[in-house]
Amino acid sequence: MYKHILIPTDGSEVAEKAVTAGMDFAREAGARVTLFTAVPEYQPPGEAELMKRQVVSIADHARDCEEMASRILSSATRQALAARLEFDTDYAQSDQPWQAIIDAAQRHGCDAIFMASHGRKGLAAVLHGSQTREVLTHSALPILVYR
């Protein structure tokens, strides 16, 4: 079966349910887990920010991203510790979370990805996109989708 499962989360309620289910699945499979999240990339300041002197440095953005990732992954980390799973955590700055998820799975040598689907349809799917659909479309790994 699977030996190393990537479980991405954005911290949403739907994703947190998938984290719990993914950990249950990993425990039953005897697999280790990598908990992952993607945070926004640095955006150079525009004219308005420059005029208002509201410029965020790259270093400040990196620190903010690390704190954001830590907050997002904290619940999953507590669950993994309580479940006595072998796990690690990781995050990446990316404006394309689906690509960051695939890259993280490859970087960590995962053999499966267990993730949530928000189940958006119609206009909501067009406006918000579907990270799960993109992972399903572009990844060569097995994807287990929790809904």
N, C-alpha and C positions, 0 to 999 in steps of 0.2 A: 504494500500500500504506500501511502505517502510518508516521507521521512522528515520533510521540512516545509512548513506551510507559511506563506506570507498572509497576514491578516491586516489589510489596510483599513483605516478609519478616518473619518473627518470629524468625529466627535458628536455627530448627530444622534438622535435617539434611534433611528433605524440602523445606523452603523454600529452603535453600541450593542444592539440585539444580535447583530451578525458577529460581533467580537465574541460575545458569550457563546453563541452556537459554534463558532469556529474553534474556540478553545475546547469545548466539549468534544467536537469532532477530532481535534488533535490528540486529546487525552485518550480517546478510544483507539485511535490509530497508533498511539505511541510515538507521535511526531513532535519535533521541536517546532517552535513558532517564532517568527519575526513579526513584531507589531510595527506598523508603518503609517506615517501620515505625510502629506504634501502640504506645504505652506506657500503663500504667494512669493514670487520672485521680487527682487528689488526693482522699483520703477524710478528711473531718473526723474528729478523734479521738473515740473513744467513751469511755464512762465508765471502762472498764478502763485504757485508755491514759492518761487524765487522772490516775487514781489512782496509776499506776506512774510518772507523769511521763515517759512515752515518747511525747511529742508531737513530730511532725515538722512543721516550719513549711512554709508554701506555698513559700517561697523555696528551702528545702532540698529539697523534693519536686521543684521545677522543675529544680534542679541535678542531682538524682539521675536524673531522666527524661532530661535531655540526655546524661548519661554512659551511661545504659542504651541509648539510641538510637544513640549513637556506637559502642558495643560491637557492637550488633546489625548495624549497617550497615558496620562496618569491613571485613569479608571481601568484601562486595559492592563496596565502594569500591575495594579493591585489584584485584579482578577487572576492574572497569570501566576503571581506569587501564591495566592490562596489555593490555586489549583495545583501548585507544585509542578508547573510545566517548565521545561527547559526553554528559555526564550531570550530574545534580545529585542532592542528597539532601534528604530532608525527613522530619519525624516530627510526630506529633500525640499529645496526651494524649487518650485515649478509652477508655471501657470497652465500646465497640461498634466493634471494629476494622473490621468490614465497612463501617460508615458512614464511618469515617475514611478508608478506602481510596477509596471513591467520591468523597468530598469532595476528597481530594488530587488525584485524577485530574481533577476539574473545575477545581480551583484552578490546576493546572499546564497546563491545556489539552491533556491527553493524549487521544489518539484510540483507545487500547486499553489493556487491563490484562492482564498476563501473571502468573499466580499459581499457587501450588501447591495441591494438594488432599491432605489427609492420608488421605483415603479411609476415614474412620471410618464404621462402619455400626452399626445396631441401637442398643443402650443407650449405647455410647460416643458415637455421634453425638448422642443426646439429651442426655447429660450434658455433653459438651464443646462442642456446637453445631458448626456448620459455617460458618466465615466465608466460605469460597468459595461455598457455596450461597446465602448471603445477598447476596453481591456479584452473583452470577448473577441472583438474583431482582429486585434493586432497581436495578441499573445499566442505563443505556441504551447504554453503550459495549460494543463487542465485548470478550469476555473469553476469553483463551486459558488453558486449565487444563492444568497439567503434573502427570502422575501417574506 
